[in-house]
Amino acid sequence: MKVILLTELRGKGGEGDVIDVAQGFAENYLFPNKIAQPATPGNIKQLEERRHNIAKREEKRIADAEAVRAQLDGKPVTVDAKIGEEGQLFGSVTAAQVADAVEAQLGVTVDRKRIGRVNIKQVGTHEVEINLYRDINAKVLVLVGVETAAEPEPEVEAVEAEAEVAEEAAAE
């Protein structure tokens, strides 16, 4: 069944594209969610009249995606995680954690669904790809480190306390 896309459909096409899809997919998903409309002769004629507006919106989306790529590409983002011995993480770093870190540290809102495969289970620097729009991607360096813990401070205080006790014992 031929349909006209009203918005971008990842992997299929962008606004104004005429694509072929299964009839059930069109009737049960695309039409109710207003993602597409049937490619009837009347709708195709309306599409031809709207082509200029669609092209302007497409240029704006591409320009916005390029601007965001300039802000993100190659920038480091730190994600705190609990680690065990030998640099193994307890669990793994997720796309949602990367999206939250990008928003908090770089001030750019990124949909977690547009973040490429995140399979980080080791401490260190990892490159993660973010799909901004169609074939415009940005690569972010994700630095995975130790969550700030209060463990070192008590050890320092214990050593200082032992030193004071030793000094008092020597003074007596």
Protein Blocks (a to p, Z undefined) as FASTA:
>chain_A
ZZddfbdcehkacehiacdddfklmmmmmmmnopaccddfklmmmmmmmmmmmmmmmmmm
mmmmmmmmmmmnopacdddddddehhiaehjadfklmmmmmmmmnopacdfklpccdddf
becdddddddfbhjaccdddddddddddfklmmmmmmmmmmmmmmmmmmmZZ
